[in-house]
Amino acid sequence: MPEGPEIRRAADQVEKALKGRAVLDLFFAFERLQEYEDILQGDTIERVDTKGKAMLIRFQRGYTIYSHNQLYGKWVIRNAYNYPETNRQLRLALHNEKKSALLYSSSDIEVLRTEEAEAHPFIQKTGPDLLSESVTPEDLFERFTSKRFRNRRWTSLLLDQSFIAGIGNYLRSEILFKAGISPSARPSDCSEEQLWKAAEASIDLTWQSYRHKGITNDLDLAAQLKNQGVKRRAYRHWVFNRAGHSCRIDGTEIEKIQAASRRLYYCPTCQKYPEL
């Protein structure tokens, strides 16, 4: 599933193609939404926002298209009406005189009045978005130590969109590694130093992934490995997808486990269970 950084980059592309231009033509695959084709036709798109893994396309006349890519959704930007050859099902299309923004495979699409968008069930329950809101390490530290979250295991907590919006499976492994936190731990098990590291890593790695197309590894090391001909899969992350390979810090073999029904990668020496 695309995580927050991937959705924000997709939103940037959609906004670049559509912002400030009138939508000349729309297509909704779902019958329940087709009445909005006439309502939105000719309206101008003001901006494209994100909230975690959801995208919000804002129209001048007060409507918002909400979409969530789920597991397989994919946005494609093309010259107007130049559809790609694909076996995916087209779910939403927005066309102006120059560009088409096409959403394939997603079934979670709604049209809302903009003033009602914050009340959408997904938006309403979602936690702070590190890419679209001003969130500080202090804000996250307070969240980590709150009664609501402090006694839940990190491995499930970091996938809970009500905790922090947009964090998914690869960011979960990377944040825990950078903070030196064991997959078995809860925030209440961690030292203050680990909690501050987790707060900073959550923000820094999310922004780095957004700015550098998913790379969460040390950027200098990633560039060095790329220049050596190493494939992107091998230099992209600190630990994620690296089971059986050496930890980039101390050489210990990276391990893979199932946590909250998802694969998680960690270094057993860099991420020992806390001894408080």
Backbone bond lengths (Angstrom), bond angles and torsions (degrees), N, CA, C in turn:
res aa  C-N    CA-C-N  psi(-1)  N-CA   C-N-CA  omega(-1)  CA-C   N-CA-C  phi
1 M - - - 1.464 - - 1.524 109.60 -
2 P 1.324 118.34 132.66 1.464 119.80 175.81 1.523 110.55 -59.12
3 E 1.325 116.31 140.72 1.456 121.08 178.97 1.523 109.75 -100.46
4 G 1.325 116.70 179.99 1.450 121.35 -175.02 1.518 114.88 -49.49
5 P 1.355 118.56 -47.28 1.468 119.01 -179.45 1.526 113.29 -60.67
6 E 1.339 116.95 -38.12 1.469 119.89 -179.82 1.536 110.94 -68.86
7 I 1.338 116.55 -39.45 1.463 119.69 178.85 1.521 110.33 -67.97
8 R 1.332 117.89 -38.36 1.474 120.00 178.74 1.525 110.37 -65.91
9 R 1.323 118.41 -38.83 1.470 119.87 177.02 1.527 110.89 -66.73
10 A 1.339 116.62 -39.19 1.469 119.49 175.71 1.523 110.16 -63.00
11 A 1.331 117.18 -40.63 1.469 120.90 178.55 1.525 111.16 -63.11
12 D 1.332 116.93 -38.04 1.469 120.49 176.70 1.524 110.51 -59.99
13 Q 1.329 116.54 -41.62 1.465 120.75 -179.19 1.525 111.19 -68.38
14 V 1.341 115.48 -42.44 1.465 119.47 178.04 1.525 110.08 -63.47
15 E 1.335 116.68 -43.68 1.460 120.39 179.96 1.527 111.44 -63.48
16 K 1.320 116.79 -42.23 1.464 120.13 179.39 1.526 111.11 -60.48
17 A 1.337 115.97 -37.46 1.462 120.26 -177.84 1.530 112.78 -77.34
18 L 1.335 117.23 -30.29 1.465 119.82 -168.12 1.518 115.72 -116.35
19 K 1.320 118.60 -24.45 1.468 120.72 -171.60 1.526 112.31 -60.37
20 G 1.339 114.89 133.49 1.456 121.12 175.73 1.510 114.70 79.15
21 R 1.316 116.72 3.09 1.467 120.15 -179.53 1.525 110.04 -116.57
22 A 1.316 116.47 146.47 1.457 121.07 176.46 1.518 109.88 -72.01
23 V 1.305 116.10 138.80 1.466 121.74 174.90 1.519 107.74 -82.60
24 L 1.316 115.89 113.40 1.465 120.21 -175.85 1.520 112.60 -83.30
25 D 1.338 115.65 -22.91 1.460 119.21 -174.92 1.524 107.90 -157.11
26 L 1.322 117.26 142.82 1.462 122.93 177.18 1.514 109.93 -133.53
27 F 1.330 114.98 155.49 1.460 121.11 174.19 1.519 108.41 -140.52
28 F 1.326 116.16 126.03 1.457 122.66 170.55 1.524 107.77 -114.06
29 A 1.323 117.45 130.51 1.458 120.29 -179.59 1.521 111.95 -74.45
30 F 1.335 116.61 -25.60 1.452 119.91 -173.73 1.526 110.51 -94.47
31 E 1.319 115.03 130.41 1.460 120.94 -174.39 1.523 112.10 -58.00
32 R 1.338 117.40 -35.43 1.461 121.27 -177.80 1.531 112.23 -63.74
33 L 1.336 117.74 -17.76 1.463 121.63 -178.28 1.527 113.36 -105.51
34 Q 1.317 117.63 -7.46 1.461 119.54 -170.57 1.526 113.59 -68.35
35 E 1.340 117.75 -21.08 1.464 119.70 175.91 1.525 111.69 -63.07
36 Y 1.349 117.00 -23.21 1.464 120.65 -178.53 1.528 112.66 -80.01
37 E 1.309 117.51 -9.97 1.469 118.99 179.07 1.528 110.30 -60.85
38 D 1.326 116.93 -45.06 1.474 120.29 178.79 1.522 111.28 -73.36
39 I 1.331 117.19 -35.65 1.472 120.72 -178.48 1.527 111.21 -64.32
40 L 1.337 117.12 -40.88 1.464 121.33 -174.18 1.529 113.40 -91.32
41 Q 1.312 116.71 -16.59 1.468 119.33 -179.86 1.526 110.32 -60.46
42 G 1.321 116.57 130.68 1.454 122.68 -179.72 1.522 113.98 88.47
43 D 1.333 117.41 -10.98 1.466 120.56 178.53 1.540 109.47 -78.52
44 T 1.329 115.47 157.48 1.466 121.73 -177.19 1.528 109.82 -104.78
45 I 1.318 115.78 137.48 1.462 120.96 177.85 1.522 109.40 -84.68
46 E 1.338 115.91 125.21 1.463 121.46 -177.52 1.521 112.47 -85.42
47 R 1.332 116.74 -41.98 1.463 120.60 -178.04 1.522 108.92 -168.18
48 V 1.319 115.12 171.13 1.462 121.12 176.34 1.529 107.54 -128.10
49 D 1.324 116.16 117.56 1.462 122.28 -179.73 1.516 110.51 -104.01
50 T 1.333 115.03 166.20 1.462 120.47 171.23 1.513 109.34 -132.29
51 K 1.308 115.21 153.83 1.461 123.17 170.92 1.513 106.12 -138.95
52 G 1.343 115.35 98.31 1.452 119.00 -174.07 1.512 110.27 62.58
53 K 1.314 116.57 -120.34 1.463 121.50 -176.92 1.536 112.37 -97.01
54 A 1.328 116.69 9.47 1.465 121.37 178.11 1.522 109.97 -101.87
55 M 1.346 116.29 146.58 1.456 122.61 176.43 1.523 108.57 -114.52
56 L 1.346 115.72 140.46 1.454 122.09 -176.95 1.526 109.08 -128.07
57 I 1.332 116.60 108.81 1.460 122.09 -179.44 1.530 107.83 -95.11
58 R 1.335 116.14 114.86 1.461 121.98 -171.93 1.527 111.14 -96.49
59 F 1.331 116.07 128.07 1.461 121.98 179.08 1.529 110.24 -102.92
60 Q 1.320 115.03 152.46 1.460 122.04 -175.44 1.525 112.42 -61.99
61 R 1.316 117.16 -35.49 1.465 120.60 -175.39 1.526 113.72 -85.48
62 G 1.340 116.61 11.06 1.459 118.77 171.28 1.508 116.37 98.70
63 Y 1.330 117.96 17.62 1.460 121.23 174.75 1.529 109.85 -110.03
64 T 1.330 115.15 154.84 1.467 122.48 176.72 1.521 108.86 -133.86
65 I 1.332 116.06 131.48 1.465 120.11 170.60 1.526 107.37 -93.25
66 Y 1.311 115.23 118.82 1.472 122.80 175.80 1.531 108.12 -95.76
67 S 1.333 116.86 134.35 1.463 119.90 173.06 1.518 109.65 -143.95
68 H 1.311 115.10 148.21 1.462 122.83 175.16 1.524 106.59 -130.17
69 N 1.326 116.63 124.54 1.460 119.98 -174.58 1.521 113.75 -68.66
70 Q 1.327 116.94 -17.88 1.461 121.27 -176.01 1.529 109.02 53.50
71 L 1.331 117.36 -141.58 1.471 119.19 -174.17 1.521 112.78 -82.54
72 Y 1.334 117.37 -35.83 1.465 119.89 -169.50 1.529 114.79 -117.80
73 G 1.321 118.02 -2.35 1.461 119.74 -177.08 1.526 112.56 -62.10
74 K 1.322 115.43 147.25 1.466 120.30 -178.40 1.524 109.94 -151.03
75 W 1.348 115.95 128.44 1.459 122.07 173.37 1.516 109.94 -89.85
76 V 1.344 115.23 138.40 1.461 121.73 176.75 1.522 107.87 -129.50
77 I 1.322 117.11 130.19 1.464 122.30 176.74 1.524 108.38 -107.13
78 R 1.325 116.18 126.86 1.474 121.14 -177.40 1.529 108.81 -136.51
79 N 1.321 115.47 165.91 1.460 119.11 166.72 1.530 108.35 -60.34
80 A 1.322 117.23 153.58 1.457 121.48 -170.42 1.526 112.54 -51.60
81 Y 1.334 115.00 125.45 1.460 124.73 175.97 1.533 113.71 63.60
82 N 1.300 117.38 17.40 1.466 121.42 176.85 1.528 108.18 -95.98
83 Y 1.322 115.63 86.47 1.456 120.65 -174.78 1.532 110.95 -78.70
84 P 1.334 117.79 139.83 1.466 119.82 177.81 1.526 110.83 -75.87
85 E 1.315 115.50 158.87 1.462 120.29 172.05 1.520 107.52 -82.46
86 T 1.326 116.77 116.34 1.462 121.04 -176.65 1.521 109.87 -157.32
87 N 1.320 115.38 153.24 1.459 120.60 174.51 1.523 111.96 -88.53
88 R 1.332 116.61 -3.25 1.452 120.24 178.25 1.529 110.90 -69.21
89 Q 1.335 116.05 155.24 1.454 121.92 178.75 1.529 109.69 -92.16
90 L 1.338 116.26 126.44 1.462 120.73 177.84 1.526 109.42 -74.05
91 R 1.344 116.02 125.32 1.463 120.77 -177.48 1.532 112.69 -107.83
92 L 1.325 117.06 -30.87 1.456 121.10 -177.40 1.522 108.30 -151.39
93 A 1.331 116.86 136.52 1.462 121.58 176.60 1.512 109.04 -136.62
94 L 1.331 116.09 133.96 1.459 122.63 176.43 1.522 107.31 -126.53
95 H 1.324 116.61 124.70 1.459 121.75 -174.67 1.537 110.62 -122.14
96 N 1.318 116.27 135.32 1.462 120.27 165.13 1.523 107.91 -120.52
97 E 1.333 117.30 -167.45 1.463 118.77 -173.62 1.529 112.75 -69.55
98 K 1.330 117.50 -16.79 1.465 120.22 -176.75 1.519 114.45 -116.96
99 K 1.321 117.25 -37.09 1.458 120.64 -169.99 1.525 112.14 -130.71
100 S 1.320 114.38 157.07 1.458 122.48 170.88 1.525 108.34 -123.67
101 A 1.328 116.56 133.30 1.467 122.63 173.05 1.521 106.60 -109.15
102 L 1.326 116.39 119.98 1.456 122.38 -170.35 1.525 109.52 -121.65
103 L 1.318 116.81 126.84 1.458 121.61 177.42 1.517 108.96 -108.71
104 Y 1.325 115.63 120.58 1.461 122.30 -179.30 1.526 110.74 -108.38
105 S 1.329 114.90 146.79 1.469 125.04 165.32 1.520 115.49 75.62
106 S 1.311 120.08 -18.67 1.463 121.09 -179.81 1.528 110.70 -79.44
107 S 1.333 115.58 141.04 1.466 119.31 176.71 1.522 112.00 -112.49
108 D 1.337 117.15 -2.97 1.465 121.17 -177.57 1.530 109.26 -98.17
109 I 1.326 115.98 83.48 1.468 122.79 -177.45 1.532 107.95 -133.63
110 E 1.325 116.43 135.73 1.461 121.09 177.88 1.522 109.56 -143.69
111 V 1.315 116.28 157.16 1.466 122.34 171.60 1.520 107.24 -114.76
112 L 1.339 115.56 127.93 1.454 121.52 -175.31 1.525 109.81 -129.78
113 R 1.315 116.42 155.11 1.455 118.95 164.36 1.531 106.80 -67.80
114 T 1.325 116.90 137.31 1.465 120.15 -174.56 1.520 112.02 -57.15
115 E 1.316 117.30 -38.46 1.468 119.49 -178.78 1.525 112.21 -69.59
116 E 1.339 117.18 -14.54 1.461 120.99 179.84 1.526 112.47 -100.46
117 A 1.332 117.30 -5.01 1.466 120.21 -173.48 1.526 112.40 -62.56
118 E 1.342 116.66 -35.95 1.466 119.63 -178.98 1.527 111.94 -65.35
119 A 1.316 117.11 -18.98 1.462 120.76 179.63 1.524 112.49 -89.48
120 H 1.332 117.46 -1.91 1.467 119.90 176.06 1.530 108.78 -58.05
121 P 1.329 119.11 137.20 1.467 120.67 -174.97 1.528 114.53 -52.97
122 F 1.332 118.20 -40.90 1.457 119.62 179.88 1.524 110.88 -69.29
123 I 1.326 116.62 -45.88 1.466 120.68 -178.75 1.519 110.50 -64.12
124 Q 1.324 115.99 -40.84 1.460 121.21 -175.28 1.526 112.19 -64.24
125 K 1.320 116.90 -36.62 1.471 119.41 -175.87 1.527 113.03 -91.93
126 T 1.338 117.37 -7.15 1.454 120.65 -173.56 1.520 111.63 -77.87
127 G 1.326 115.46 140.47 1.456 121.93 179.83 1.513 112.73 -76.87
128 P 1.331 117.77 -169.22 1.469 120.92 -177.79 1.522 112.42 -62.01
129 D 1.317 115.63 140.44 1.464 122.22 178.10 1.525 108.20 -99.59
130 L 1.315 116.80 117.68 1.461 121.43 -173.11 1.519 112.63 -71.88
131 L 1.341 117.87 -19.50 1.460 121.16 -176.91 1.527 113.17 -97.39
132 S 1.314 117.45 -24.43 1.468 118.64 -175.39 1.524 113.20 -115.73
133 E 1.327 116.84 -3.70 1.456 121.02 179.45 1.525 108.92 -127.82
134 S 1.315 115.81 158.41 1.460 121.05 178.13 1.528 108.42 -83.75
135 V 1.319 116.36 101.19 1.466 122.72 -177.67 1.523 108.36 -121.79
136 T 1.314 117.23 127.64 1.460 122.47 -177.76 1.524 110.52 -105.30
137 P 1.351 117.15 162.41 1.464 118.97 172.76 1.526 112.38 -56.75
138 E 1.335 116.98 -35.20 1.460 120.75 177.75 1.529 111.39 -61.74
139 D 1.339 116.19 -40.17 1.466 120.05 177.27 1.527 111.19 -60.54
140 L 1.331 115.81 -44.24 1.460 119.67 -177.98 1.523 111.09 -71.38
141 F 1.332 118.12 -39.48 1.472 121.00 177.73 1.525 109.69 -57.45
142 E 1.315 116.49 -44.02 1.466 120.59 178.03 1.525 110.76 -62.00
143 R 1.324 115.97 -38.67 1.471 120.59 179.03 1.533 110.75 -67.12
144 F 1.329 116.11 -42.99 1.471 120.76 -179.66 1.531 111.67 -60.47
145 T 1.318 117.30 -35.72 1.464 121.23 -174.83 1.523 112.97 -95.60
146 S 1.323 116.96 3.74 1.462 120.14 -179.06 1.529 110.69 -72.28
147 K 1.318 115.46 154.67 1.457 121.00 179.64 1.523 111.51 -58.43
148 R 1.315 116.22 -33.01 1.471 121.00 -176.88 1.524 112.30 -65.46
149 F 1.348 117.57 -34.98 1.468 119.99 -169.90 1.535 115.44 -117.71
150 R 1.332 118.93 -18.55 1.462 119.85 -165.33 1.525 114.86 -66.49
151 N 1.335 117.67 -22.96 1.466 119.89 -177.51 1.527 113.85 -105.61
152 R 1.310 116.10 15.91 1.467 120.07 174.35 1.519 109.87 -98.73
153 R 1.310 116.83 145.57 1.466 120.40 -178.17 1.527 109.98 -67.84
154 W 1.326 115.63 137.93 1.473 121.10 -177.71 1.525 112.29 -54.35
155 T 1.327 116.98 -37.64 1.466 119.73 -172.86 1.524 112.62 -63.61
156 S 1.330 117.33 -32.76 1.473 119.24 175.54 1.520 110.76 -89.92
157 L 1.323 116.21 -32.94 1.463 121.06 -177.30 1.526 111.68 -61.34
158 L 1.331 117.45 -43.77 1.464 120.83 -176.08 1.526 112.85 -71.11
159 L 1.316 117.85 -14.76 1.464 120.44 175.46 1.527 112.09 -94.83
160 D 1.324 116.58 -7.40 1.454 122.07 -179.11 1.522 108.60 -82.18
161 Q 1.328 116.74 114.71 1.458 120.36 -175.96 1.525 113.26 -69.64
162 S 1.323 117.78 -13.48 1.464 119.88 173.89 1.520 111.45 -79.86
163 F 1.308 117.49 -12.12 1.464 122.75 178.36 1.523 110.03 -85.47
164 I 1.320 116.71 -63.82 1.463 122.81 172.70 1.527 106.77 -138.82
165 A 1.306 117.42 128.43 1.463 121.34 -177.07 1.521 111.15 -74.98
166 G 1.336 115.80 136.53 1.456 120.35 169.56 1.505 115.86 95.31
167 I 1.338 118.19 -13.23 1.460 119.96 178.36 1.524 108.75 -79.79
168 G 1.325 115.95 132.48 1.451 121.76 178.85 1.517 110.55 -129.24
169 N 1.312 115.88 -151.91 1.458 119.64 -166.48 1.525 114.16 -70.04
170 Y 1.336 118.93 -43.79 1.467 117.03 -178.06 1.521 111.27 -72.33
171 L 1.354 117.34 -38.07 1.460 119.39 177.84 1.520 111.42 -65.63
172 R 1.312 117.76 -33.74 1.469 120.60 177.40 1.531 111.14 -57.72
173 S 1.318 116.92 -52.19 1.462 119.92 -179.98 1.520 111.71 -61.39
174 E 1.324 116.71 -41.83 1.457 121.16 -176.01 1.523 112.11 -69.00
175 I 1.332 117.66 -40.90 1.466 121.78 179.17 1.529 110.29 -63.55
176 L 1.328 116.95 -47.07 1.458 119.72 -179.60 1.524 111.43 -63.01
177 F 1.323 117.46 -37.99 1.461 119.75 177.76 1.526 111.14 -64.29
178 K 1.319 116.81 -49.53 1.467 120.21 -177.40 1.528 111.90 -63.35
179 A 1.333 117.07 -28.57 1.463 120.66 179.14 1.527 112.18 -88.78
180 G 1.346 117.42 -6.30 1.454 120.40 -178.69 1.517 113.39 66.60
181 I 1.332 116.45 36.69 1.464 121.74 -175.24 1.531 110.19 -106.77
182 S 1.317 116.26 131.66 1.458 122.34 177.54 1.518 111.14 -67.26
183 P 1.339 117.65 144.28 1.468 119.82 175.50 1.521 113.53 -61.24
184 S 1.342 117.32 -18.85 1.464 120.83 -178.74 1.525 112.80 -85.62
185 A 1.328 117.08 -8.00 1.461 120.55 -170.21 1.520 113.46 -86.04
186 R 1.326 114.01 160.42 1.462 123.95 170.10 1.530 107.54 -114.62
187 P 1.313 118.47 161.61 1.468 118.11 175.17 1.522 112.94 -53.71
188 S 1.338 117.32 -36.40 1.465 120.43 -178.99 1.521 112.66 -68.39
189 D 1.340 117.91 -16.00 1.461 121.82 177.39 1.521 112.37 -85.70
190 C 1.323 117.14 -13.33 1.462 121.72 -168.50 1.526 112.39 -93.96
191 S 1.319 114.88 153.33 1.456 120.64 173.39 1.524 109.59 -73.66
192 E 1.327 116.21 163.98 1.460 119.90 176.19 1.520 110.51 -60.10
193 E 1.327 116.69 -37.88 1.466 120.21 179.54 1.519 110.97 -60.36
194 Q 1.334 116.50 -44.04 1.466 119.56 178.63 1.517 111.48 -64.61
195 L 1.324 117.18 -39.10 1.462 120.20 179.80 1.525 111.10 -65.39
196 W 1.323 117.53 -40.97 1.469 120.06 176.87 1.530 110.12 -65.49
197 K 1.335 116.66 -40.36 1.475 119.64 177.82 1.523 110.51 -62.82
198 A 1.331 116.88 -40.33 1.471 120.35 179.04 1.522 110.83 -65.17
199 A 1.327 116.93 -39.77 1.467 120.72 178.81 1.524 110.49 -63.46
200 E 1.333 115.92 -46.83 1.466 119.78 -179.21 1.520 111.19 -67.71
201 A 1.352 117.05 -40.21 1.465 120.22 -179.89 1.523 111.35 -65.77
202 S 1.326 117.47 -37.54 1.471 120.33 179.28 1.518 110.56 -58.94
203 I 1.324 116.05 -45.32 1.462 120.40 -179.22 1.522 111.32 -73.35
204 D 1.340 116.48 -49.51 1.470 120.48 -173.97 1.523 112.25 -64.85
205 L 1.330 117.35 -44.26 1.464 119.60 -177.23 1.523 111.84 -71.79
206 T 1.329 117.39 -34.57 1.469 119.61 176.66 1.526 110.11 -63.61
207 W 1.344 116.50 -46.36 1.464 119.47 179.12 1.529 111.68 -68.04
208 Q 1.318 117.72 -39.13 1.461 119.38 178.64 1.524 110.64 -63.20
209 S 1.333 116.47 -43.22 1.460 120.14 179.04 1.526 111.11 -61.08
210 Y 1.335 116.37 -40.73 1.468 120.66 177.99 1.524 111.02 -64.18
211 R 1.303 117.41 -46.37 1.463 121.47 -175.13 1.524 113.39 -75.75
212 H 1.331 117.52 -24.39 1.467 120.73 -172.87 1.524 111.96 -123.57
213 K 1.330 115.61 32.04 1.465 122.27 170.18 1.523 112.99 54.60
214 G 1.329 115.03 48.03 1.453 120.18 171.91 1.508 116.08 91.26
215 I 1.322 118.47 -0.02 1.463 120.07 179.87 1.528 109.20 -81.79
216 T 1.331 115.87 123.36 1.468 121.16 177.46 1.523 111.44 -114.04
217 N 1.289 118.05 -8.47 1.466 123.40 176.10 1.529 110.01 -68.68
218 D 1.335 117.30 165.83 1.458 120.90 171.89 1.526 109.00 -53.31
219 L 1.317 117.48 127.39 1.469 120.51 -171.76 1.520 112.57 -67.04
220 D 1.333 117.75 -36.81 1.469 120.14 177.47 1.516 110.78 -65.44
221 L 1.329 116.37 -42.85 1.461 120.07 178.52 1.525 110.56 -65.55
222 A 1.319 116.96 -41.72 1.466 120.44 178.65 1.531 110.63 -60.05
223 A 1.344 116.66 -43.29 1.467 120.33 179.38 1.521 110.81 -64.79
224 Q 1.324 116.00 -40.74 1.472 120.18 179.13 1.524 110.94 -62.76
225 L 1.327 117.14 -45.83 1.464 120.94 -179.93 1.527 111.04 -65.66
226 K 1.321 116.36 -39.04 1.473 119.88 177.72 1.523 110.46 -61.18
227 N 1.334 117.11 -42.85 1.466 120.99 179.61 1.526 112.23 -65.73
228 Q 1.324 115.84 -23.26 1.467 120.64 177.72 1.526 112.27 -83.59
229 G 1.328 116.02 -1.13 1.457 120.24 179.08 1.515 114.73 90.97
230 V 1.331 116.33 7.77 1.462 120.21 178.41 1.524 109.35 -69.14
231 K 1.331 116.84 139.31 1.464 120.85 -178.97 1.529 110.66 -70.19
232 R 1.335 115.52 151.44 1.461 121.47 -176.26 1.515 111.61 -55.12
233 R 1.305 117.74 -40.97 1.471 121.61 -179.98 1.522 111.66 -54.57
234 A 1.342 115.84 -33.39 1.466 120.46 -175.47 1.521 113.57 -86.03
235 Y 1.334 118.21 -21.18 1.464 118.71 -179.13 1.529 113.60 -109.85
236 R 1.329 117.49 -1.29 1.467 120.82 -171.67 1.539 113.29 -69.67
237 H 1.337 117.90 -41.13 1.464 120.79 -169.89 1.527 112.73 -122.41
238 W 1.335 114.25 164.26 1.467 121.53 171.14 1.525 110.61 -71.45
239 V 1.328 117.79 -54.23 1.470 120.72 -176.12 1.524 113.41 -129.92
240 F 1.315 118.28 -28.99 1.464 120.04 -173.70 1.522 110.72 -59.97
241 N 1.333 115.74 132.73 1.471 123.39 178.96 1.528 112.69 68.08
242 R 1.336 118.31 20.47 1.464 121.16 -175.40 1.536 112.31 -119.01
243 A 1.321 118.35 28.22 1.467 120.88 179.22 1.525 110.29 -56.79
244 G 1.339 115.51 133.00 1.460 120.89 179.37 1.513 114.53 88.85
245 H 1.336 117.28 -12.34 1.466 121.56 178.00 1.526 109.71 -93.95
246 S 1.313 116.40 165.64 1.457 121.43 -176.91 1.522 111.59 -78.73
247 C 1.333 115.26 139.98 1.462 120.51 173.03 1.520 108.99 -59.22
248 R 1.300 116.70 137.63 1.466 121.16 -178.21 1.534 111.58 -71.78
249 I 1.329 117.71 -12.14 1.460 121.22 -179.41 1.524 112.17 -97.35
250 D 1.354 116.82 -52.38 1.470 118.10 -174.03 1.525 114.64 -125.44
251 G 1.321 117.87 3.35 1.463 120.41 174.70 1.513 115.65 84.79
252 T 1.337 118.51 -4.27 1.461 121.13 177.97 1.526 110.26 -64.68
253 E 1.331 116.48 146.60 1.469 119.82 -179.61 1.522 110.41 -69.13
254 I 1.327 115.87 128.92 1.463 121.52 177.93 1.526 109.31 -70.52
255 E 1.340 115.34 136.70 1.459 120.62 -179.76 1.525 110.82 -110.18
256 K 1.324 114.07 156.09 1.462 121.87 179.34 1.519 108.99 -121.94
257 I 1.329 117.45 132.44 1.456 122.47 176.10 1.527 108.98 -134.46
258 Q 1.320 116.10 170.71 1.461 122.22 170.45 1.515 107.87 -98.96
259 A 1.308 117.07 127.46 1.460 121.76 178.96 1.518 108.54 -140.54
260 A 1.320 117.21 124.74 1.466 122.49 -174.40 1.527 110.27 53.80
261 S 1.336 114.78 41.29 1.476 124.04 176.60 1.518 113.42 64.92
262 R 1.319 117.96 16.01 1.460 121.76 178.15 1.526 108.99 -129.21
263 R 1.315 116.93 154.24 1.467 120.29 179.32 1.523 110.62 -74.11
264 L 1.297 115.03 138.88 1.458 121.91 179.82 1.526 108.57 -133.96
265 Y 1.316 116.10 141.53 1.456 122.49 -178.05 1.526 109.03 -119.42
266 Y 1.339 115.83 141.23 1.459 118.59 -178.73 1.523 110.44 -157.90
267 C 1.332 114.91 163.69 1.463 122.21 175.35 1.530 107.82 -102.63
268 P 1.335 118.81 118.17 1.471 120.33 -175.03 1.525 114.44 -67.58
269 T 1.326 118.52 -16.79 1.468 118.90 177.13 1.530 111.73 -96.70
270 C 1.308 118.39 -38.34 1.473 120.31 176.82 1.520 111.54 -71.83
271 Q 1.332 117.05 -21.78 1.465 121.24 -174.45 1.529 110.56 -124.64
272 K 1.325 115.53 53.61 1.463 119.86 177.17 1.515 111.02 -68.58
273 Y 1.338 115.75 152.42 1.455 119.32 175.96 1.519 108.90 -62.72
274 P 1.337 117.99 134.51 1.475 120.04 -173.86 1.515 112.85 -64.11
275 E 1.313 114.10 138.36 1.475 120.74 175.53 1.526 106.82 -111.03
276 L 1.311 116.09 96.65 1.461 120.83 -175.21 1.525 110.44 -99.04
